[in-house]
Amino acid sequence: MASISYFVLSPSAIACIIGYLHGPDRATPTPAEDYQKATIDLIIPAHNEATNIMLCLESIAQQTVQPARIFIVDDGSSDNTSQIAQDFASFKGLNIQIYRKEVAEGKTPALSMVAKESTADVLLVVDGDTILRSENYIARTVEELYKGVGIACACGVILPEFDSDRLNLLDQPQLRDFIKEHPEVAIPKNGTINHKLQQVLTNYYREELYLFLQKFIYHGEMIAFGSIINPVGCAVAYRRKYLLDLLQHYHANLGHNLTTSEDIFIGFAFADKGYRNIQLNDVYALTCEPRLFKLPRQLVLWSSSYLQSCYYFDDLVKTPFKIIRVFFRWLKGKFTSEQAEIAHKRKIVEAYRQSFAPEITQKYGRPIGWFVFTSLLEKISFPTVMLIFIILGKWEVLGLTILAEVTLYTLIIGIMHKNKRVRNILKSLCLTPLRYLYLALDFFVTLNFAKDLWITKNREWRK
């Protein structure tokens, strides 16, 4: 979740509303490839996931479409992640291949290794602490992936994993025999009351934020531009060839230092080339969120990666400033029959079609670049403006701004939630202080990024 629209009537939110009003691309896709013939491999990067890996594998085993192979990359775990994975795979009859690393190297090396070894058309990346809640998650993401040659990756809606979700899986009769032999997999993640309270607060906060972002902001982004900036990590289906080409291309200059969040960098890189990162609203995955006091570290990584990716792919950020060139290009196409004739003859039709290659981005920008620009503007300016209000003592202006934003945000939460509407409205109001605390955190992330660019000149960005 790299880009967060802090204020409901922000430039990014307005762009999404325009997308809603305009409606999606009405082109009916005629894909060149049959998604049902696509071969699928799956990779699970895991680090100390002994209490989670069984649930992750069980959710995969319940999928309506099964991967040919499951690669598990145990990234220097100090627990028995590999052993539990191996035992459970034997118990369920899953075809897995485990790579055990003695020293943790991060997610990017694991992706590079498996992308090279796999021969599948699709590589599904599922984190070790993630559960595919929808049984057709793999089927739907792969189907959508093949609706256009320009689609590089597809993901579903990601939500926090609550204790009730975990208990429902652990309570399945077919798992009881395995749990008896491996009781450690049923140990609660949060043993103390303090840890449980922190986890509950995090889950409630993230659930509201994720629904707001994915169901309102990102969905509007999808309608307006046919893409989101980057896939929402945890469970993403990639065209393996596209991913492999990308990793090999950037490895020459950056190695495995693909910013502090590789998912965000990969999404930007795909967008820079003209590919699309899409999100489906009808399938869900659940992920373990860090406890409240550990959450700031993850937010810093995501927010920093967004700024770092804007630095690497600055042509996307500059899209609004290329508008004159884009306008004349559009004007020329409007008054000639050449484009209409080409479209009529085209046998393969794809919605949101655009030319590929970074050179096109450099010259004209990309539609999704508008959202990159507005999100970057918000990330830098909003915390700064709030700080200025505080320094100048403009408490009335600050109070009215916060009141208006909270009111609109709460109304949207209420509209989005058809079930338990009052409960969710109250929950969003109670968690408002947490949202603004993390708004302040973004200010310090921006300062640190500026320090990296102009003072220390540090470019060794890695999780």
N, C-alpha and C positions, 0 to 999 in steps of 0.2 A: 504494500500500500504506500507507494512512494509519493503520489500526489494527493493532497488532501485539500478540498475546497472548504476553508475554514468558515467563510461567510456564505450564507445561502444565496445571496444575490451578488456573488463574486463574478468576475469576468468568465471564469470557467463554467460556472453554473449557468450563466446567461447563454453561453455558447451551446450548452447542452439543451437548454429550453428551446433555443432556435432550432436545434436538431429535432426535438420532439414535434415542433410545429410544422417543420418542413416535411418530416417523415423520412423513412429509409429509402435507399436506392431500390427502385421497383424492378430492376432487371431480374429475370428468372434465370438462375445459373444453369448452364449446360456443361457440367464438368467433363474434362477429357478422360479422367480416370475414375474407376469404380472403387469407392471406398471399401466395399465389401471384399475386395481382393487385396487390400493393403495388409501387409504383414506387420506385426506389432511386437516390439520388445519393450520391457519395462525396467527401469533402474530405480533402486531405492538407496539414496545416500543416507547413511546412518552413523550417528555418533552417540554412544551411550543411550541406546534406545531399547534396552532389555525389557522395560515394562510396556513398550509401545509397539514393538515390531510385530508381535503376534496379531494384534488388532489390525494393523496395517495390512498384513498378509491375508488375514481372514476377509477383510473387505474386498481385497483383490480376488480372492477365491470365489466370492459371491457375484462377481461381475457376469453379465450376460455374454460378453465377449472376452475371451481370455488371451493374454499375451503368449507368444510362443516361448519366450524365455524371460526369466526375472533375474536381473543382475543386482546383487546386494553388495554395495561397497561399504565395508565397515571401516570408518575413517578413524582408526586409532582409538577405538573404544576401550575403556578401562573396566567395563562390565562384560557380561557374557551375551552380548547382542548376537554375535555370530552363531553361538551354540543354540540359542533359542530359535533363531531363524532356521537353522538347519534341521533341528528336531521338529519344528512345526511344519516345515515343508514336507518332510517325510510323513508326518501324521496326516497331512491333507493331500499328498500326492502332487505337490507343486514342483515345477521344473525350475529350480533356482541354481544360480552360480554365485558363489561368495568370493569376494576379494577382501582379504584382511590386510589392512595397512597398520604397521606398528606405530607410526607417527601420523597425527592428524595433518592433512594437507588442504582440506577445504573441499567444497562442492565442485568447483570448476575442474580440477584434475580428474575427478571421478566422471564427470560428464564427457570430457575429452576422451578418456580411455574407453568408455563403453560406446560412445558414438563411433569410434574407429573400429572396435571389435564387432559391433552389431552389423548385421546385413539387412535388418528390417527396414520397411518404408517409414514406419512411425516409431519414435522413441518417446515413451511416456515416462515422465520424471515425477515420482511420488516420494515426498519426504517420509522418513521413518516414523514420524510422529503424526502422520496424516491418515485419516479414514475416508475412504470413498463411500459416502453415505448413500448416494444414488447407485442402484445396481446396474444402471445403464450408462454410468459415467464414461467409461472407456468407449462404448459404442457411439455415444452422442458426440464426444469430442473428435473422434476419428472421422465420423460422418461429416461433421462441419468442416473439418480440416481439408476435406477433399472437394468442397464446393467451389474452390477456385485455386488456381496455381499460385496466386499471390498470397494465400493464407499460409503463414509460417508456423503458427502455434495456436492452440485453442485450450481454454480452461473453463471450468464451471465457476459457480459462486462458492467462495470460501467463507466458512463461519467458524467460530470458536467451538472446541469440543468441551461439552459440559460433562460433569460426573455421571449424569443420567445416560448420556450417549455411551459412555464407556461401560457402565454397568449393564446396559441392554445387550451389548455384544458379549460381555463376559458371562452373561446368564444363559447363553444358548446351550441347549443340551449336548450338542455335538462337540462342544469345547471342554466340557467338564472333565473328561478323562485326561485331556492334555494338561489342564490347570492343576489337577491333582498331582501330576508328576513334576510340574513346574509352578509351584505356588507363588514364586516371585513375580509372575506376570500379573497377578491379581492384587498386588500391593498398591494401595492408593498412592497417587503421585504426591499428594499434599497431606502429610500425616498430622501436623500440628494445627491447632485452631487458627493460629496466626497465618500459616501458609494457606489454609483453606479460605480464610477471609480475603487474603490478597488475590487468590485465584478467582474467587467469585466476582470481586470488583473488576478485575481485568476482563473476565469473560463478558460481563454485562456491558461494560464500556465498549469493548471491541465489537460485540454483537450489533449494537446500535450503529456504531460508526461504519462497520462493514456493510450493513444493509443500506445505510444512507449513501455510501460511496458507490456500491456495486449496483444497487437497484435504481438509483437516481442519477448520480453523476456519470458513472462508467457506462450505464445503459444509454444515457443521452449521448455520450461520446461515441458509442458504437453506432447509433442511428445517424449522427451527424457526419462521422468520418469513416465508418465501416471498420474501425479499429480502436483499441485502447493503446495507451503509450507503451505499456509492458504487461505481460501476463501476470495475473495474481498468482504468485508462486504456490508451492506445496503440491500441486497436482496439475501438470501441464503436458499436453500432447504436442510434440514437435515433429515436423517433417525432418527426419534424421539427416538427410543430405544437406538441407539448409543449415541446420545446427552445426553439423560437422564442418561445412565450408566456413561458417562464421568463426568457430573456435580456432580453426587452423589459420585463418587470415589474421586474426588479432593476436594470436600466440607469438607471431614473429616480433611484434613490438612491445606487447604488454605481458607476455607470458601468461600466467594465471591471475594476474592482478586486474581482474575485470571489475574494478571499483569495489566498494564495500558490500555490494549485493549483486551477484552475477545475473539474477533474473531481470533486474532493472536494466543493466547494461545490454543484455541480449535483446530485450524488447526494443530499446533505442536503436540498436544496430540493425534489427530487422526493419524498423520504420525508416531508417536512413536509406536503406536499399529500396524501399518502396513496398515491402511486404506488410502484411497485416497481422496484428495480434488480436484475436477475437475472444470474447467471453460469452458463454451461454447462460441463460437465466433459468434453465429448466433442469439442471443437474447440480448437485451439491457435494462438497467435500468438507470435512471437519479437521481442524488442526489444533494441536496443543499450544496454547498461548503461554508466554512467560508470566510468572507472578508479577504483581504490581510493581514491586521495587526493582525487578529485573527488566521491566518493560522499556524504560528509557533507553537502555543500550540498544535494543532492537530498533527503536524509533530513530535513534541517531544514525545507525547503519543505513536504514532505508532512506532517510532524508539526505544524508551525505551522498549516497549513491546517486540520488536524483540530480543533485548539483554537479557531481562529477561527470555524469552521463551528459548533462547539458554542455559541459566543457568539451567533452570529446566529440559530441555531435552538434556543434554550434549552428550548423546549417539548418537544422530543424528549428532551433530557437529563432533564427532570423527569418523564418517564413513570412511573417507579416510585412517585413521590409522588402520582400521580393514581389509585392502585390502588383506593381506597375508592369513588370515583365509577364507575370501570370495573366494580367488583364488583357494585354495585347495578344498573348497566345490564345486566350479564350475567344477574343474578338475575331481573330483570324479564322479560327475554326467555325465560328458561328455563321459567318457569311460565305463559306465555301461548302461545296457539296462533298468534298473529299472525305471528311470524317464520317458523314452519314453513309456514304457508299461503302467505306471500310466496315462500318458497324453492320451494315446489311449483309455483307458477304461473310462476316465472321461466323464461323461454325461453333466456336467455343465462346460462350458468353459468361462474363463474370461481373458480379456487382462490385461497385467501387473500384473499377479497374483503373490502374495507373501504370506508367512505365517504370521498369526496374532500373537500378543503378544509382549509386551515390552521386554521380555527376548530375543527374536530374534534380536531386535534392539541392545540390550546390547552386544550381541555376534558378530553379523555380520554387524550392521549398516543397513541403508536403502538406496536404490538408490537416493531418494530425499535428503538424507543427504549430498550428494556431493554439491548440490545447497545451502543447509543451510551453509555449511562450506565456500564456495566461497563468498556467500553474506556477511557473518560475517567478512571474511577477508577484503573484500572491504570496509565495513562500518567502520572498525577500521583503516585500513592502508591508504586508499586514502586521507582522510582529513589530516592525520598525515604527509604523504609525501608532500602534498601541503604546509602545514605549515612549514615543514623543508626547502623546496625550498625558501620560503619567508624569513625565519630567516637567511639562509645562503646567501641570495641575489642572488640566481640562477634565475635571471629574464628571461634569454633567454630560459633556459630549461623549466621553468614554462610557458612561452609564447608559445613555440612550442608544449608543451603537451596540453594546452588548445585549441590551434588552430587546432591540429590534431583531438582532441575529438569533437570539435564543428563541424568540417567539416564532419566527419563520421556520427555524430548524425543527422545533417541536411540532408545528403544524404538519410539516412534511412527514415526520416520523409517524404522526397520527394517521395521515392519509395512506401511508404505505402499509400500515399494519391493520389488516381487516380483523384479525383475531387478537384478543387481549389488548385492544387499542388503549384503554385507560392505563393499564399496567405499563405499557411501553412508553406512553407519554410521561408518566411520573418518573419512570426509570431514566429517561433522557434528561429530564430536568435535574434530577439528583446527581447525575454524572457530568453536568455542565462544568463544574470547577476543574474536573480532570481534563476536559477538552482544552480549556484555556491554559492549563499548566503546560500541556504539550505544545501549545502555540508558542509559549515563551521558550520552550526548548529549541524550537526551530530557529529562533534568533541567534542562539549560541552556536548552532550548527552552521549557520551562514557565516558567522564571524570566524569559526575554525576553518571553513573552506577558503575564505579570503586569505587567512594566514597561510594555508597550504599553497595558494596560487602566487602570492606576491611577497611573502616573507621567507618561509622555509623552502619554497619551491618544491615541496614534496609531491611526487606523483605515484608513490608506491602504495596505491589504494587497494586494500584487500581486506576481506572479512577476517 
